[in-house]
């Protein structure tokens, strides 16, 4: 299974939905809450060129946000990206 990192923020409904989808897939992930510490949002923006959360990485692949994660799941591409056959 590839490492999953998800940048989140407090009171973000799309973050909740992304984590719920990953939990349903039983995919372990590291959550980085950009509201928890100054500089984390800037770190996320530098890595992704995006300001919105969630921002999701699976392995070295920047998936994007919840919409992209959901689209991968609907097209049966999420499981292979997670490292499942």
PDB file with SEQRES, HELIX, SHEET and CRYST1 records, atoms N, CA, C and O in Angstrom:
SEQRES   1 A   85  UNK UNK UNK UNK UNK UNK UNK UNK UNK UNK UNK UNK UNK          
SEQRES   2 A   85  UNK UNK UNK UNK UNK UNK UNK UNK UNK UNK UNK UNK UNK          
SEQRES   3 A   85  UNK UNK UNK UNK UNK UNK UNK UNK UNK UNK UNK UNK UNK          
SEQRES   4 A   85  UNK UNK UNK UNK UNK UNK UNK UNK UNK UNK UNK UNK UNK          
SEQRES   5 A   85  UNK UNK UNK UNK UNK UNK UNK UNK UNK UNK UNK UNK UNK          
SEQRES   6 A   85  UNK UNK UNK UNK UNK UNK UNK UNK UNK UNK UNK UNK UNK          
SEQRES   7 A   85  UNK UNK UNK UNK UNK UNK UNK                                  
HELIX    1 AA1 UNK A   13  UNK A   24  1                                  12    
HELIX    2 AA2 UNK A   40  UNK A   48  1                                   9    
HELIX    3 AA3 UNK A   66  UNK A   74  1                                   9    
HELIX    4 AA4 UNK A   78  UNK A   82  1                                   5    
SHEET    1 AA1 4 UNK A  30  UNK A  33  0                                        
SHEET    2 AA1 4 UNK A   4  UNK A   8  1                                        
SHEET    3 AA1 4 UNK A  55  UNK A  58 -1                                        
SHEET    4 AA1 4 UNK A  61  UNK A  64 -1                                        
CRYST1    1.000    1.000    1.000  90.00  90.00  90.00 P 1           1          
ATOM      1  N   UNK A   1       0.858  -1.179   0.000  1.00  0.00           N  
ATOM      2  CA  UNK A   1       0.000   0.000   0.000  1.00  0.00           C  
ATOM      3  C   UNK A   1       0.904   1.242   0.000  1.00  0.00           C  
ATOM      4  O   UNK A   1       1.876   1.317   0.752  1.00  0.00           O  
ATOM      5  N   UNK A   2       0.572   2.191  -0.838  1.00  0.00           N  
ATOM      6  CA  UNK A   2       1.346   3.423  -0.921  1.00  0.00           C  
ATOM      7  C   UNK A   2       0.956   4.383   0.193  1.00  0.00           C  
ATOM      8  O   UNK A   2      -0.165   4.351   0.700  1.00  0.00           O  
ATOM      9  N   UNK A   3       1.907   5.238   0.563  1.00  0.00           N  
ATOM     10  CA  UNK A   3       1.641   6.235   1.601  1.00  0.00           C  
ATOM     11  C   UNK A   3       0.631   7.261   1.080  1.00  0.00           C  
ATOM     12  O   UNK A   3       0.731   7.736  -0.051  1.00  0.00           O  
ATOM     13  N   UNK A   4      -0.336   7.587   1.931  1.00  0.00           N  
ATOM     14  CA  UNK A   4      -1.344   8.588   1.592  1.00  0.00           C  
ATOM     15  C   UNK A   4      -1.193   9.748   2.557  1.00  0.00           C  
ATOM     16  O   UNK A   4      -1.164   9.557   3.773  1.00  0.00           O  
ATOM     17  N   UNK A   5      -1.099  10.943   2.014  1.00  0.00           N  
ATOM     18  CA  UNK A   5      -1.027  12.166   2.819  1.00  0.00           C  
ATOM     19  C   UNK A   5      -2.184  13.052   2.385  1.00  0.00           C  
ATOM     20  O   UNK A   5      -2.413  13.261   1.193  1.00  0.00           O  
ATOM     21  N   UNK A   6      -2.907  13.566   3.367  1.00  0.00           N  
ATOM     22  CA  UNK A   6      -4.034  14.448   3.067  1.00  0.00           C  
ATOM     23  C   UNK A   6      -3.900  15.722   3.893  1.00  0.00           C  
ATOM     24  O   UNK A   6      -3.852  15.685   5.122  1.00  0.00           O  
ATOM     25  N   UNK A   7      -3.841  16.836   3.194  1.00  0.00           N  
ATOM     26  CA  UNK A   7      -3.840  18.150   3.844  1.00  0.00           C  
ATOM     27  C   UNK A   7      -5.297  18.539   4.079  1.00  0.00           C  
ATOM     28  O   UNK A   7      -6.109  18.511   3.154  1.00  0.00           O  
ATOM     29  N   UNK A   8      -5.626  18.900   5.317  1.00  0.00           N  
ATOM     30  CA  UNK A   8      -6.991  19.238   5.691  1.00  0.00           C  
ATOM     31  C   UNK A   8      -7.024  20.563   6.441  1.00  0.00           C  
ATOM     32  O   UNK A   8      -5.988  21.153   6.747  1.00  0.00           O  
ATOM     33  N   UNK A   9      -8.244  21.015   6.731  1.00  0.00           N  
ATOM     34  CA  UNK A   9      -8.454  22.196   7.555  1.00  0.00           C  
ATOM     35  C   UNK A   9      -9.681  21.949   8.431  1.00  0.00           C  
ATOM     36  O   UNK A   9     -10.527  21.109   8.125  1.00  0.00           O  
ATOM     37  N   UNK A  10      -9.753  22.697   9.520  1.00  0.00           N  
ATOM     38  CA  UNK A  10     -10.915  22.601  10.403  1.00  0.00           C  
ATOM     39  C   UNK A  10     -12.171  23.012   9.644  1.00  0.00           C  
ATOM     40  O   UNK A  10     -12.130  23.898   8.789  1.00  0.00           O  
ATOM     41  N   UNK A  11     -13.259  22.376   9.956  1.00  0.00           N  
ATOM     42  CA  UNK A  11     -14.581  22.696   9.390  1.00  0.00           C  
ATOM     43  C   UNK A  11     -14.617  22.651   7.866  1.00  0.00           C  
ATOM     44  O   UNK A  11     -15.241  23.501   7.230  1.00  0.00           O  
ATOM     45  N   UNK A  12     -13.961  21.681   7.295  1.00  0.00           N  
ATOM     46  CA  UNK A  12     -13.924  21.523   5.841  1.00  0.00           C  
ATOM     47  C   UNK A  12     -14.734  20.285   5.471  1.00  0.00           C  
ATOM     48  O   UNK A  12     -14.284  19.166   5.718  1.00  0.00           O  
ATOM     49  N   UNK A  13     -15.922  20.458   4.883  1.00  0.00           N  
ATOM     50  CA  UNK A  13     -16.748  19.292   4.561  1.00  0.00           C  
ATOM     51  C   UNK A  13     -16.116  18.372   3.514  1.00  0.00           C  
ATOM     52  O   UNK A  13     -16.308  17.157   3.567  1.00  0.00           O  
ATOM     53  N   UNK A  14     -15.373  18.931   2.574  1.00  0.00           N  
ATOM     54  CA  UNK A  14     -14.727  18.093   1.567  1.00  0.00           C  
ATOM     55  C   UNK A  14     -13.599  17.260   2.171  1.00  0.00           C  
ATOM     56  O   UNK A  14     -13.321  16.154   1.707  1.00  0.00           O  
ATOM     57  N   UNK A  15     -12.956  17.790   3.200  1.00  0.00           N  
ATOM     58  CA  UNK A  15     -11.928  17.026   3.917  1.00  0.00           C  
ATOM     59  C   UNK A  15     -12.568  15.833   4.616  1.00  0.00           C  
ATOM     60  O   UNK A  15     -12.034  14.724   4.589  1.00  0.00           O  
ATOM     61  N   UNK A  16     -13.702  16.069   5.234  1.00  0.00           N  
ATOM     62  CA  UNK A  16     -14.423  14.992   5.922  1.00  0.00           C  
ATOM     63  C   UNK A  16     -14.825  13.909   4.926  1.00  0.00           C  
ATOM     64  O   UNK A  16     -14.676  12.720   5.205  1.00  0.00           O  
ATOM     65  N   UNK A  17     -15.331  14.316   3.771  1.00  0.00           N  
ATOM     66  CA  UNK A  17     -15.752  13.342   2.765  1.00  0.00           C  
ATOM     67  C   UNK A  17     -14.553  12.561   2.217  1.00  0.00           C  
ATOM     68  O   UNK A  17     -14.656  11.357   1.982  1.00  0.00           O  
ATOM     69  N   UNK A  18     -13.425  13.231   2.015  1.00  0.00           N  
ATOM     70  CA  UNK A  18     -12.225  12.544   1.512  1.00  0.00           C  
ATOM     71  C   UNK A  18     -11.732  11.526   2.535  1.00  0.00           C  
ATOM     72  O   UNK A  18     -11.392  10.399   2.176  1.00  0.00           O  
ATOM     73  N   UNK A  19     -11.692  11.914   3.798  1.00  0.00           N  
ATOM     74  CA  UNK A  19     -11.250  10.982   4.839  1.00  0.00           C  
ATOM     75  C   UNK A  19     -12.224   9.816   4.960  1.00  0.00           C  
ATOM     76  O   UNK A  19     -11.799   8.680   5.170  1.00  0.00           O  
ATOM     77  N   UNK A  20     -13.515  10.076   4.831  1.00  0.00           N  
ATOM     78  CA  UNK A  20     -14.517   9.011   4.893  1.00  0.00           C  
ATOM     79  C   UNK A  20     -14.304   8.013   3.739  1.00  0.00           C  
ATOM     80  O   UNK A  20     -14.372   6.802   3.949  1.00  0.00           O  
ATOM     81  N   UNK A  21     -14.051   8.516   2.539  1.00  0.00           N  
ATOM     82  CA  UNK A  21     -13.812   7.635   1.397  1.00  0.00           C  
ATOM     83  C   UNK A  21     -12.566   6.782   1.639  1.00  0.00           C  
ATOM     84  O   UNK A  21     -12.580   5.576   1.390  1.00  0.00           O  
ATOM     85  N   UNK A  22     -11.494   7.402   2.122  1.00  0.00           N  
ATOM     86  CA  UNK A  22     -10.268   6.658   2.400  1.00  0.00           C  
ATOM     87  C   UNK A  22     -10.486   5.638   3.516  1.00  0.00           C  
ATOM     88  O   UNK A  22      -9.967   4.524   3.450  1.00  0.00           O  
ATOM     89  N   UNK A  23     -11.252   6.018   4.541  1.00  0.00           N  
ATOM     90  CA  UNK A  23     -11.559   5.078   5.621  1.00  0.00           C  
ATOM     91  C   UNK A  23     -12.357   3.893   5.090  1.00  0.00           C  
ATOM     92  O   UNK A  23     -12.100   2.753   5.477  1.00  0.00           O  
ATOM     93  N   UNK A  24     -13.317   4.146   4.213  1.00  0.00           N  
ATOM     94  CA  UNK A  24     -14.110   3.064   3.624  1.00  0.00           C  
ATOM     95  C   UNK A  24     -13.243   2.117   2.801  1.00  0.00           C  
ATOM     96  O   UNK A  24     -13.541   0.928   2.690  1.00  0.00           O  
ATOM     97  N   UNK A  25     -12.175   2.649   2.231  1.00  0.00           N  
ATOM     98  CA  UNK A  25     -11.219   1.837   1.477  1.00  0.00           C  
ATOM     99  C   UNK A  25     -10.203   1.164   2.405  1.00  0.00           C  
ATOM    100  O   UNK A  25      -9.350   0.398   1.955  1.00  0.00           O  
ATOM    101  N   UNK A  26     -10.304   1.455   3.686  1.00  0.00           N  
ATOM    102  CA  UNK A  26      -9.353   0.958   4.691  1.00  0.00           C  
ATOM    103  C   UNK A  26      -7.920   1.354   4.339  1.00  0.00           C  
ATOM    104  O   UNK A  26      -6.980   0.579   4.511  1.00  0.00           O  
ATOM    105  N   UNK A  27      -7.785   2.578   3.843  1.00  0.00           N  
ATOM    106  CA  UNK A  27      -6.483   3.120   3.474  1.00  0.00           C  
ATOM    107  C   UNK A  27      -5.972   3.981   4.632  1.00  0.00           C  
ATOM    108  O   UNK A  27      -6.622   4.946   5.032  1.00  0.00           O  
ATOM    109  N   UNK A  28      -4.830   3.629   5.154  1.00  0.00           N  
ATOM    110  CA  UNK A  28      -4.212   4.439   6.202  1.00  0.00           C  
ATOM    111  C   UNK A  28      -3.704   5.730   5.558  1.00  0.00           C  
ATOM    112  O   UNK A  28      -3.232   5.726   4.421  1.00  0.00           O  
ATOM    113  N   UNK A  29      -3.806   6.815   6.290  1.00  0.00           N  
ATOM    114  CA  UNK A  29      -3.328   8.086   5.760  1.00  0.00           C  
ATOM    115  C   UNK A  29      -2.761   8.943   6.881  1.00  0.00           C  
ATOM    116  O   UNK A  29      -3.111   8.798   8.052  1.00  0.00           O  
ATOM    117  N   UNK A  30      -1.882   9.831   6.476  1.00  0.00           N  
ATOM    118  CA  UNK A  30      -1.327  10.833   7.397  1.00  0.00           C  
ATOM    119  C   UNK A  30      -2.064  12.124   7.115  1.00  0.00           C  
ATOM    120  O   UNK A  30      -2.066  12.616   5.987  1.00  0.00           O  
ATOM    121  N   UNK A  31      -2.693  12.673   8.149  1.00  0.00           N  
ATOM    122  CA  UNK A  31      -3.429  13.921   8.006  1.00  0.00           C  
ATOM    123  C   UNK A  31      -2.567  15.080   8.484  1.00  0.00           C  
ATOM    124  O   UNK A  31      -1.982  15.035   9.566  1.00  0.00           O  
ATOM    125  N   UNK A  32      -2.500  16.109   7.664  1.00  0.00           N  
ATOM    126  CA  UNK A  32      -1.796  17.334   8.028  1.00  0.00           C  
ATOM    127  C   UNK A  32      -2.819  18.457   8.026  1.00  0.00           C  
ATOM    128  O   UNK A  32      -3.276  18.890   6.968  1.00  0.00           O  
ATOM    129  N   UNK A  33      -3.176  18.922   9.210  1.00  0.00           N  
ATOM    130  CA  UNK A  33      -4.171  19.989   9.353  1.00  0.00           C  
ATOM    131  C   UNK A  33      -3.463  21.331   9.215  1.00  0.00           C  
ATOM    132  O   UNK A  33      -2.655  21.700  10.067  1.00  0.00           O  
ATOM    133  N   UNK A  34      -3.765  22.060   8.144  1.00  0.00           N  
ATOM    134  CA  UNK A  34      -3.072  23.318   7.867  1.00  0.00           C  
ATOM    135  C   UNK A  34      -3.459  24.423   8.845  1.00  0.00           C  
ATOM    136  O   UNK A  34      -2.787  25.452   8.910  1.00  0.00           O  
ATOM    137  N   UNK A  35      -4.532  24.222   9.604  1.00  0.00           N  
ATOM    138  CA  UNK A  35      -4.916  25.201  10.617  1.00  0.00           C  
ATOM    139  C   UNK A  35      -4.163  24.995  11.928  1.00  0.00           C  
ATOM    140  O   UNK A  35      -4.201  25.855  12.808  1.00  0.00           O  
ATOM    141  N   UNK A  36      -3.481  23.861  12.061  1.00  0.00           N  
ATOM    142  CA  UNK A  36      -2.860  23.498  13.331  1.00  0.00           C  
ATOM    143  C   UNK A  36      -1.563  24.248  13.610  1.00  0.00           C  
ATOM    144  O   UNK A  36      -1.187  24.437  14.766  1.00  0.00           O  
ATOM    145  N   UNK A  37      -0.888  24.672  12.558  1.00  0.00           N  
ATOM    146  CA  UNK A  37       0.428  25.270  12.751  1.00  0.00           C  
ATOM    147  C   UNK A  37       0.714  26.271  11.625  1.00  0.00           C  
ATOM    148  O   UNK A  37       0.499  25.973  10.450  1.00  0.00           O  
ATOM    149  N   UNK A  38       1.197  27.451  11.995  1.00  0.00           N  
ATOM    150  CA  UNK A  38       1.538  28.425  10.946  1.00  0.00           C  
ATOM    151  C   UNK A  38       2.576  27.841   9.988  1.00  0.00           C  
ATOM    152  O   UNK A  38       3.513  27.166  10.414  1.00  0.00           O  
ATOM    153  N   UNK A  39       2.407  28.099   8.723  1.00  0.00           N  
ATOM    154  CA  UNK A  39       3.354  27.638   7.723  1.00  0.00           C  
ATOM    155  C   UNK A  39       2.933  26.381   6.993  1.00  0.00           C  
ATOM    156  O   UNK A  39       3.438  26.103   5.906  1.00  0.00           O  
ATOM    157  N   UNK A  40       2.012  25.609   7.569  1.00  0.00           N  
ATOM    158  CA  UNK A  40       1.612  24.374   6.907  1.00  0.00           C  
ATOM    159  C   UNK A  40       0.808  24.637   5.637  1.00  0.00           C  
ATOM    160  O   UNK A  40       0.947  23.910   4.653  1.00  0.00           O  
ATOM    161  N   UNK A  41      -0.031  25.672   5.653  1.00  0.00           N  
ATOM    162  CA  UNK A  41      -0.783  26.006   4.436  1.00  0.00           C  
ATOM    163  C   UNK A  41       0.178  26.438   3.328  1.00  0.00           C  
ATOM    164  O   UNK A  41       0.002  26.070   2.167  1.00  0.00           O  
ATOM    165  N   UNK A  42       1.183  27.213   3.692  1.00  0.00           N  
ATOM    166  CA  UNK A  42       2.199  27.631   2.720  1.00  0.00           C  
ATOM    167  C   UNK A  42       2.963  26.449   2.156  1.00  0.00           C  
ATOM    168  O   UNK A  42       3.260  26.407   0.962  1.00  0.00           O  
ATOM    169  N   UNK A  43       3.282  25.489   3.013  1.00  0.00           N  
ATOM    170  CA  UNK A  43       3.953  24.260   2.569  1.00  0.00           C  
ATOM    171  C   UNK A  43       3.087  23.523   1.552  1.00  0.00           C  
ATOM    172  O   UNK A  43       3.571  23.068   0.515  1.00  0.00           O  
ATOM    173  N   UNK A  44       1.786  23.414   1.871  1.00  0.00           N  
ATOM    174  CA  UNK A  44       0.855  22.738   0.968  1.00  0.00           C  
ATOM    175  C   UNK A  44       0.786  23.482  -0.368  1.00  0.00           C  
ATOM    176  O   UNK A  44       0.837  22.858  -1.427  1.00  0.00           O  
ATOM    177  N   UNK A  45       0.671  24.802  -0.323  1.00  0.00           N  
ATOM    178  CA  UNK A  45       0.574  25.602  -1.546  1.00  0.00           C  
ATOM    179  C   UNK A  45       1.824  25.456  -2.401  1.00  0.00           C  
ATOM    180  O   UNK A  45       1.743  25.400  -3.628  1.00  0.00           O  
ATOM    181  N   UNK A  46       2.966  25.396  -1.757  1.00  0.00           N  
ATOM    182  CA  UNK A  46       4.217  25.264  -2.496  1.00  0.00           C  
ATOM    183  C   UNK A  46       4.278  23.914  -3.205  1.00  0.00           C  
ATOM    184  O   UNK A  46       4.763  23.833  -4.334  1.00  0.00           O  
ATOM    185  N   UNK A  47       3.795  22.856  -2.560  1.00  0.00           N  
ATOM    186  CA  UNK A  47       3.830  21.517  -3.148  1.00  0.00           C  
ATOM    187  C   UNK A  47       2.792  21.326  -4.249  1.00  0.00           C  
ATOM    188  O   UNK A  47       3.015  20.561  -5.187  1.00  0.00           O  
ATOM    189  N   UNK A  48       1.646  22.026  -4.138  1.00  0.00           N  
ATOM    190  CA  UNK A  48       0.521  21.737  -5.023  1.00  0.00           C  
ATOM    191  C   UNK A  48       0.137  22.866  -5.964  1.00  0.00           C  
ATOM    192  O   UNK A  48      -0.569  22.632  -6.944  1.00  0.00           O  
ATOM    193  N   UNK A  49       0.587  24.087  -5.687  1.00  0.00           N  
ATOM    194  CA  UNK A  49       0.138  25.281  -6.410  1.00  0.00           C  
ATOM    195  C   UNK A  49      -1.367  25.487  -6.260  1.00  0.00           C  
ATOM    196  O   UNK A  49      -2.001  26.091  -7.125  1.00  0.00           O  
ATOM    197  N   UNK A  50      -1.934  24.991  -5.176  1.00  0.00           N  
ATOM    198  CA  UNK A  50      -3.356  25.151  -4.892  1.00  0.00           C  
ATOM    199  C   UNK A  50      -3.522  25.668  -3.471  1.00  0.00           C  
ATOM    200  O   UNK A  50      -2.698  25.408  -2.595  1.00  0.00           O  
ATOM    201  N   UNK A  51      -4.614  26.410  -3.262  1.00  0.00           N  
ATOM    202  CA  UNK A  51      -4.871  26.998  -1.946  1.00  0.00           C  
ATOM    203  C   UNK A  51      -5.957  26.267  -1.173  1.00  0.00           C  
ATOM    204  O   UNK A  51      -6.098  26.464   0.034  1.00  0.00           O  
ATOM    205  N   UNK A  52      -6.724  25.425  -1.854  1.00  0.00           N  
ATOM    206  CA  UNK A  52      -7.878  24.793  -1.227  1.00  0.00           C  
ATOM    207  C   UNK A  52      -7.514  23.436  -0.624  1.00  0.00           C  
ATOM    208  O   UNK A  52      -6.560  22.778  -1.039  1.00  0.00           O  
ATOM    209  N   UNK A  53      -8.301  23.049   0.358  1.00  0.00           N  
ATOM    210  CA  UNK A  53      -8.163  21.731   0.966  1.00  0.00           C  
ATOM    211  C   UNK A  53      -9.431  20.947   0.692  1.00  0.00           C  
ATOM    212  O   UNK A  53     -10.489  21.544   0.491  1.00  0.00           O  
ATOM    213  N   UNK A  54      -9.353  19.639   0.679  1.00  0.00           N  
ATOM    214  CA  UNK A  54      -8.158  18.840   0.922  1.00  0.00           C  
ATOM    215  C   UNK A  54      -7.248  18.801  -0.306  1.00  0.00           C  
ATOM    216  O   UNK A  54      -7.677  19.034  -1.436  1.00  0.00           O  
ATOM    217  N   UNK A  55      -5.997  18.502  -0.044  1.00  0.00           N  
ATOM    218  CA  UNK A  55      -5.036  18.169  -1.096  1.00  0.00           C  
ATOM    219  C   UNK A  55      -4.475  16.810  -0.725  1.00  0.00           C  
ATOM    220  O   UNK A  55      -3.998  16.604   0.391  1.00  0.00           O  
ATOM    221  N   UNK A  56      -4.535  15.891  -1.668  1.00  0.00           N  
ATOM    222  CA  UNK A  56      -4.256  14.497  -1.381  1.00  0.00           C  
ATOM    223  C   UNK A  56      -3.108  13.996  -2.251  1.00  0.00           C  
ATOM    224  O   UNK A  56      -3.074  14.226  -3.460  1.00  0.00           O  
ATOM    225  N   UNK A  57      -2.174  13.310  -1.608  1.00  0.00           N  
ATOM    226  CA  UNK A  57      -1.069  12.645  -2.285  1.00  0.00           C  
ATOM    227  C   UNK A  57      -1.175  11.155  -2.012  1.00  0.00           C  
ATOM    228  O   UNK A  57      -1.398  10.740  -0.875  1.00  0.00           O  
ATOM    229  N   UNK A  58      -1.018  10.359  -3.043  1.00  0.00           N  
ATOM    230  CA  UNK A  58      -0.912   8.910  -2.893  1.00  0.00           C  
ATOM    231  C   UNK A  58       0.423   8.522  -3.496  1.00  0.00           C  
ATOM    232  O   UNK A  58       0.632   8.620  -4.705  1.00  0.00           O  
ATOM    233  N   UNK A  59       1.314   8.083  -2.637  1.00  0.00           N  
ATOM    234  CA  UNK A  59       2.688   7.872  -3.080  1.00  0.00           C  
ATOM    235  C   UNK A  59       3.249   9.205  -3.532  1.00  0.00           C  
ATOM    236  O   UNK A  59       3.169  10.194  -2.802  1.00  0.00           O  
ATOM    237  N   UNK A  60       3.811   9.241  -4.715  1.00  0.00           N  
ATOM    238  CA  UNK A  60       4.365  10.495  -5.249  1.00  0.00           C  
ATOM    239  C   UNK A  60       3.367  11.236  -6.131  1.00  0.00           C  
ATOM    240  O   UNK A  60       3.682  12.290  -6.684  1.00  0.00           O  
ATOM    241  N   UNK A  61       2.161  10.682  -6.261  1.00  0.00           N  
ATOM    242  CA  UNK A  61       1.146  11.265  -7.130  1.00  0.00           C  
ATOM    243  C   UNK A  61       0.289  12.267  -6.378  1.00  0.00           C  
ATOM    244  O   UNK A  61      -0.305  11.936  -5.352  1.00  0.00           O  
ATOM    245  N   UNK A  62       0.223  13.489  -6.884  1.00  0.00           N  
ATOM    246  CA  UNK A  62      -0.699  14.487  -6.336  1.00  0.00           C  
ATOM    247  C   UNK A  62      -2.050  14.254  -6.991  1.00  0.00           C  
ATOM    248  O   UNK A  62      -2.242  14.541  -8.173  1.00  0.00           O  
ATOM    249  N   UNK A  63      -2.979  13.731  -6.208  1.00  0.00           N  
ATOM    250  CA  UNK A  63      -4.310  13.417  -6.712  1.00  0.00           C  
ATOM    251  C   UNK A  63      -5.116  14.688  -6.933  1.00  0.00           C  
ATOM    252  O   UNK A  63      -5.830  14.813  -7.927  1.00  0.00           O  
ATOM    253  N   UNK A  64      -5.000  15.627  -6.006  1.00  0.00           N  
ATOM    254  CA  UNK A  64      -5.808  16.844  -6.029  1.00  0.00           C  
ATOM    255  C   UNK A  64      -6.719  16.850  -4.823  1.00  0.00           C  
ATOM    256  O   UNK A  64      -6.305  16.478  -3.725  1.00  0.00           O  
ATOM    257  N   UNK A  65      -7.961  17.270  -5.021  1.00  0.00           N  
ATOM    258  CA  UNK A  65      -8.915  17.376  -3.928  1.00  0.00           C  
ATOM    259  C   UNK A  65      -9.901  16.225  -3.905  1.00  0.00           C  
ATOM    260  O   UNK A  65      -9.685  15.183  -4.523  1.00  0.00           O  
ATOM    261  N   UNK A  66     -10.994  16.438  -3.177  1.00  0.00           N  
ATOM    262  CA  UNK A  66     -11.995  15.387  -3.033  1.00  0.00           C  
ATOM    263  C   UNK A  66     -12.604  15.000  -4.375  1.00  0.00           C  
ATOM    264  O   UNK A  66     -12.785  13.814  -4.647  1.00  0.00           O  
ATOM    265  N   UNK A  67     -12.920  15.972  -5.210  1.00  0.00           N  
ATOM    266  CA  UNK A  67     -13.553  15.662  -6.492  1.00  0.00           C  
ATOM    267  C   UNK A  67     -12.691  14.708  -7.322  1.00  0.00           C  
ATOM    268  O   UNK A  67     -13.204  13.767  -7.927  1.00  0.00           O  
ATOM    269  N   UNK A  68     -11.409  14.952  -7.347  1.00  0.00           N  
ATOM    270  CA  UNK A  68     -10.504  14.089  -8.097  1.00  0.00           C  
ATOM    271  C   UNK A  68     -10.398  12.706  -7.450  1.00  0.00           C  
ATOM    272  O   UNK A  68     -10.363  11.694  -8.149  1.00  0.00           O  
ATOM    273  N   UNK A  69     -10.348  12.664  -6.127  1.00  0.00           N  
ATOM    274  CA  UNK A  69     -10.297  11.388  -5.407  1.00  0.00           C  
ATOM    275  C   UNK A  69     -11.547  10.571  -5.698  1.00  0.00           C  
ATOM    276  O   UNK A  69     -11.466   9.372  -5.966  1.00  0.00           O  
ATOM    277  N   UNK A  70     -12.689  11.215  -5.645  1.00  0.00           N  
ATOM    278  CA  UNK A  70     -13.966  10.550  -5.897  1.00  0.00           C  
ATOM    279  C   UNK A  70     -14.034  10.043  -7.344  1.00  0.00           C  
ATOM    280  O   UNK A  70     -14.508   8.936  -7.599  1.00  0.00           O  
ATOM    281  N   UNK A  71     -13.559  10.858  -8.278  1.00  0.00           N  
ATOM    282  CA  UNK A  71     -13.557  10.455  -9.687  1.00  0.00           C  
ATOM    283  C   UNK A  71     -12.672   9.226  -9.902  1.00  0.00           C  
ATOM    284  O   UNK A  71     -13.021   8.334 -10.676  1.00  0.00           O  
ATOM    285  N   UNK A  72     -11.535   9.182  -9.219  1.00  0.00           N  
ATOM    286  CA  UNK A  72     -10.669   8.006  -9.322  1.00  0.00           C  
ATOM    287  C   UNK A  72     -11.380   6.765  -8.798  1.00  0.00           C  
ATOM    288  O   UNK A  72     -11.271   5.688  -9.383  1.00  0.00           O  
ATOM    289  N   UNK A  73     -12.102   6.915  -7.705  1.00  0.00           N  
ATOM    290  CA  UNK A  73     -12.829   5.787  -7.142  1.00  0.00           C  
ATOM    291  C   UNK A  73     -13.926   5.322  -8.094  1.00  0.00           C  
ATOM    292  O   UNK A  73     -14.077   4.124  -8.330  1.00  0.00           O  
ATOM    293  N   UNK A  74     -14.685   6.258  -8.635  1.00  0.00           N  
ATOM    294  CA  UNK A  74     -15.802   5.925  -9.543  1.00  0.00           C  
ATOM    295  C   UNK A  74     -15.320   5.251 -10.825  1.00  0.00           C  
ATOM    296  O   UNK A  74     -16.040   4.445 -11.416  1.00  0.00           O  
ATOM    297  N   UNK A  75     -14.101   5.582 -11.252  1.00  0.00           N  
ATOM    298  CA  UNK A  75     -13.564   4.994 -12.488  1.00  0.00           C  
ATOM    299  C   UNK A  75     -12.676   3.772 -12.204  1.00  0.00           C  
ATOM    300  O   UNK A  75     -11.950   3.303 -13.081  1.00  0.00           O  
ATOM    301  N   UNK A  76     -12.747   3.268 -10.972  1.00  0.00           N  
ATOM    302  CA  UNK A  76     -11.987   2.076 -10.557  1.00  0.00           C  
ATOM    303  C   UNK A  76     -10.481   2.240 -10.697  1.00  0.00           C  
ATOM    304  O   UNK A  76      -9.762   1.267 -10.924  1.00  0.00           O  
ATOM    305  N   UNK A  77     -10.007   3.472 -10.560  1.00  0.00           N  
ATOM    306  CA  UNK A  77      -8.564   3.726 -10.637  1.00  0.00           C  
ATOM    307  C   UNK A  77      -7.946   3.975  -9.262  1.00  0.00           C  
ATOM    308  O   UNK A  77      -6.722   4.038  -9.143  1.00  0.00           O  
ATOM    309  N   UNK A  78      -8.772   4.119  -8.221  1.00  0.00           N  
ATOM    310  CA  UNK A  78      -8.239   4.442  -6.901  1.00  0.00           C  
ATOM    311  C   UNK A  78      -7.528   3.244  -6.277  1.00  0.00           C  
ATOM    312  O   UNK A  78      -6.428   3.391  -5.745  1.00  0.00           O  
ATOM    313  N   UNK A  79      -8.133   2.071  -6.335  1.00  0.00           N  
ATOM    314  CA  UNK A  79      -7.521   0.900  -5.718  1.00  0.00           C  
ATOM    315  C   UNK A  79      -6.132   0.614  -6.287  1.00  0.00           C  
ATOM    316  O   UNK A  79      -5.208   0.376  -5.509  1.00  0.00           O  
ATOM    317  N   UNK A  80      -5.944   0.627  -7.608  1.00  0.00           N  
ATOM    318  CA  UNK A  80      -4.587   0.421  -8.126  1.00  0.00           C  
ATOM    319  C   UNK A  80      -3.611   1.513  -7.671  1.00  0.00           C  
ATOM    320  O   UNK A  80      -2.446   1.230  -7.394  1.00  0.00           O  
ATOM    321  N   UNK A  81      -4.086   2.751  -7.595  1.00  0.00           N  
ATOM    322  CA  UNK A  81      -3.215   3.833  -7.141  1.00  0.00           C  
ATOM    323  C   UNK A  81      -2.808   3.635  -5.686  1.00  0.00           C  
ATOM    324  O   UNK A  81      -1.697   3.984  -5.288  1.00  0.00           O  
ATOM    325  N   UNK A  82      -3.715   3.073  -4.900  1.00  0.00           N  
ATOM    326  CA  UNK A  82      -3.419   2.781  -3.495  1.00  0.00           C  
ATOM    327  C   UNK A  82      -2.485   1.591  -3.344  1.00  0.00           C  
ATOM    328  O   UNK A  82      -1.989   1.328  -2.248  1.00  0.00           O  
ATOM    329  N   UNK A  83      -2.238   0.864  -4.440  1.00  0.00           N  
ATOM    330  CA  UNK A  83      -1.336  -0.273  -4.400  1.00  0.00           C  
ATOM    331  C   UNK A  83      -2.041  -1.591  -4.227  1.00  0.00           C  
ATOM    332  O   UNK A  83      -1.445  -2.580  -3.799  1.00  0.00           O  
ATOM    333  N   UNK A  84      -3.310  -1.601  -4.561  1.00  0.00           N  
ATOM    334  CA  UNK A  84      -4.116  -2.824  -4.495  1.00  0.00           C  
ATOM    335  C   UNK A  84      -4.359  -3.325  -5.909  1.00  0.00           C  
ATOM    336  O   UNK A  84      -4.517  -2.548  -6.851  1.00  0.00           O  
ATOM    337  N   UNK A  85      -4.385  -4.637  -6.028  1.00  0.00           N  
ATOM    338  CA  UNK A  85      -4.596  -5.233  -7.360  1.00  0.00           C  
ATOM    339  C   UNK A  85      -5.995  -5.062  -7.860  1.00  0.00           C  
ATOM    340  O   UNK A  85      -6.317  -5.511  -8.961  1.00  0.00           O  
TER     341      UNK A  85                                                      
END                                                                             
